[in-house]
Amino acid sequence: MINRFVSLFSIPSYALLFMCMALQGMGISLSTPFLSIYFTEKLGVSIGMFGLYLAVTLIAGIWISTLIGRRSDLGLNRKGVYLFSTLANVLAFSGYLFIHDFPILFIYMTVFTALGAPGMPQLFAISREAVIKSQFTERAFANSTLRSAFSLGFITGPLIGTLLLAAIGFKGIFLGTIGAFLLVALLVFLFLKSNTEMKSNHAEVKIKSFRLAQNPDILLPFLILILMYTAHWMSSINTALFITNNLGGTTSDVGLVSSICAALEIPFMIVLGLLSAKYSNRILVLCGAIFGGAYYFIILISNAMWQMLAAQILLAVFVAVISAIGISYIQDLLPKMPGYASTLYSNSSTIGRLLGSLVGGGVASIVGYRYSFIFCFILIIIAVIMLAVSGRHPADEPQIST
């Protein structure tokens, strides 16, 4: 295992990309947990309007990411795209410091968060190309290790954000996020090789017409990941209230549950990366879905906090699979389109988060917090069935047009 890590981090630019991923996770998690408080308390925005704000910015990000993902596989310089997206995120979070009128901030953030959205998919695409060029064969292991860096940063970010919020206020967490993205931009500008240098063997690849809706071998995995992410986000927004209202837990219990799951995700991601050398990504995603279904079933019948705490092992495996293996699942189906494949995966996560957030609260208000998990369970069952009937081999290589 140590030799695998040594070989992986010996790949040119991989250590740099790992560091950038960790910084992005830290930067995002510095401020994201506190945004709802900022909008409702400081800007006087209703929670419903805040939800609309999140929905619009997410949809704009999906559109821009898809557009850029297509173009990047036609030879667009990925370093330039990633650097531009990172600086767009700097400008986006700078808006919180200077714009305090909600309608203006809404428009400003929609534009700049959308321009910043292609950054994460392009980071995975750059990594994929570097791994392929190095002839390192365990590509899912490379993806899972890289994704674990984001989780590592996401664990440390809220703690730092809490300290900055107490010391400086909301200005502190926004400055912290801006600083993290500026550091990423500086590292990329100084040390990351350009796209043409990193993909010299693929510069002349010709790309023809490709439509997602007409390629079921790609569309089905895309929909499967959307279902799994929707279930995850539906449960995420209801778990805290389920603990306090149904299990008689406290806010400390909520924090403990979140911490256990987050702490377990990282080692599970690494283990899954190692297992990917022996088992196909489709099989690993199928196993992850089964673990997710088992988690939701246990929550449905649980009546004590210890059951919720123990079930976090199942949830951590589920989250690790969709976070770390899901992207390899899509990339392997589109081997010559790493930018578009990474964007598809990122969009599946974003759409799932959007649907889960919008539907989760409404379902819980109708059937209650406990029985809202029935819908999560049903979504996972559908995903398992779709995985069982999906193709067992990579799809015919699709291509996109200029």
Disulfide bonds with the S-S distance in Angstrom:
none
